[in-house]
Amino acid sequence: MERVPEPELMEDPAQAEAYAAADFSEPHQAFVGHFARLFPSFRRGRVLDLGCGPADVTIRFARAFPQARIVGVDGAEAMLALARRAVAASGLKDRITLMRSRLPDEALRDAGFDAIISNSLLHHLADPRVLWQTARNAARPGAPVMAMDLMRPGSIDAAQALVALHASDAPPVLQRDFFNSLLAAYRPDEVRVQLVAAGLDRCSVEVVSDRHWLVWGNV
């Protein structure tokens, strides 16, 4: 099935609210767990969260790594407004900084972050090189990089089946967004080609669920 792109930014406040209110605890906590599993020596440092959205992953990561400081960036003001609210409620404002940033962003180049994370950003990007080049340029040499995203299924029927399996109780707007995101997602073989082109060919690509792949390695 050919990829069907979707808008890069979630600027509609109602759409952002629905996303923030959804229960993504299972994949989001799994994301943090994967990082801890793959980079057991990581304890502290400056972490860049690319496409932080409403900051649920950002907050979970900060709680899992209490000696880390996280900068969450997103291009959508509607998402950042919800992220600011969530970070304030979490009591982690001293360790989480939020910033509006539309990638590519020269302000992130040579920033020397000690780790780069990204969850569910790639499928929003028309040009996937933007994510991988930003990760490479913003990290210090040898820093861990990890990204997780949706995996495009082989057919419309398969995408509809995933929506029925994982979002049957979700509001219609969330079901629609999930379906569109599945169609816009990249497949693992496509991601491997992207990584080679970005000079990140040492990174591994791992399928970690029926709908997610994981990229991880050191830059």
Helices and strands as residue ranges (DSSP letters): H 13-21, H 25-38, E 44-50, H 56-64, E 67-74, H 77-90, E 96-100, G 106-108, E 115-119, G 122-124, H 129-138, E 144-150, H 156-166, H 172-184, H 188-197, E 204-207, E 212-218
